[in-house]
Amino acid sequence: METLNILESAGTLDWEYDEEADVLYISIGKPRPALGTDIGEGVIVRYDEAKKEVVGLTIMGFRARTLQSLAAR
């Protein structure tokens, strides 16, 4: 299995929430082109294949998940 670097460099997190689609996009540093891999349950890891590093996450149904989690408490 290949190794991916995660948060190797000090960078800022950039995020954007699409309310209409209920999707949260999180980027490590500025958003950039990347490949995505669905790791299940609506979470997609975005990575730069050439540098072998994770560059972001996409979380589908973010608001719905958050409300469901809060209601379960």
SULWO-V670042 format. One line per field, one symbol per residue. ss: DSSP state (H for helix, E for strand, C for the rest). phi: phi as a letter, one per 40 degrees, with the letter a starting at -180 (. if undefined). A space follows every 10 residues. Layout:
# SULWO-V670042
ss=???
phi=???
This chain:
# SULWO-V670042
ss=CCCCECCCCC CCEEEEEECC CCEEEEEECC CCCCEEEEEE CCEEEEEECC CCEEEEEEEE CHHHHHHHHH HHC
phi=.ccbcbfcbc accbbabccc cfbbbbbcgc dadacbbcch fgbbcbaccc cfbcbibbbc gccccccccc ccc
